[in-house]
């Protein structure tokens, strides 16, 4: 049972996202007037030494090595899932059945069948929070873009143009970590990166993708065996022994054409082989009255084109989304004092705490129903690539 005035969090995962979420939970009460005090009650990881180190660094009160024990604890109100994709559904469903709120990393799960089971569990749980960490929704500039679209400032949408470009596995000697194993990750750049830009497009436009045609490519078919070593770095296995090799069973890049229910068309490209690009998450939306353009590597800015302006002064204006009137930014610094990647998690933590405190936990977005629509697009794209034809998303 929840303790009055507190939200006691149990986090599962001790790598990249575990660190990002630990910081989010630590900082949200420092910037936002939180109606509940966040208590970092327990962190869980299979590697006990690493989990203890995370607990010491980030101030978690206790450590577990079995997520099932964490879920069963009666001093935990919310389970935060930062594990590989193949465990999302099992943990989330168990947590909801145990009466816990659930915040799950993206993508929602491995496929739409798992998504269906997660949606059912969330509905059966009725008033419990079930949300997915599509954190780019909490970038002030992207949240502003949604406001402009909702206000009709760009009118009817014709084009949605998205890319997410990285380059961290171009080296053929980079190990075959879990992110390159279909049994654990489900897909590669597609589920990791396309998931983000599909969600962003859906979020900003309020529209749904109805059908897709896609091509998936794996450039390097085999790599040295190894494991993640923090962030997006990895370590090879084997030591002094002959290096073992593993098959790469996910995509390195996926390119997708999309049709939206409104009649708009979209292009989506996700790759980990874009030399020169580290985190090139970009989106442009063109409408009859205007356009917006955003790039995450310059995340505090939004470019906006207003076609109603006189022809001689028309052009993209550069909005510095760092004013107190912009979404989320009023909790931070004076105008022009920029924020970063970590603040997107702080913002989402604040939204989670507020939703629970106000009795609106089940209304928190994106919920499992919403995220299942992104999952349906991901699945349809892979099916399209395999069958070499347009596939309906059934959204």
Secondary structure, 3 states (H helix, E strand, C coil): CCCCCEEEEEEECCCHHHHHHHHHHHHHHHHCCCCCEEEEEEEECCCHHHHHHHHHHHCCCCEECCHHHHHHCCCCCEEEECCCHHHHHHHHHHHHHCCCEEEECCCCCCCHHHHHHHHHHHHHCCCCCEEECCHHHHCHHHHHHHHHHHCCCCCCEEEEEEEEECCCCCCCCCCECHHHCHHHHCCCHHHHHHHHHHHHHHHHHCCCEEEEEEEEECCCCEEEEEEEEECCEEEECCCCCCCCEEECCCCCEEEEEEEECCCCEEEEEEECCCCCCCCEEEEEEEECCEEEEEEHHHCCEEEEEECCCCHHHCCCEEEECCCCCCCCHHHCCCCCCCCCHHHHHHHHHHHHHHHHHCCCHHHCCCEHHHHHHHHHHHHHHHHHHHHCCCEECCC
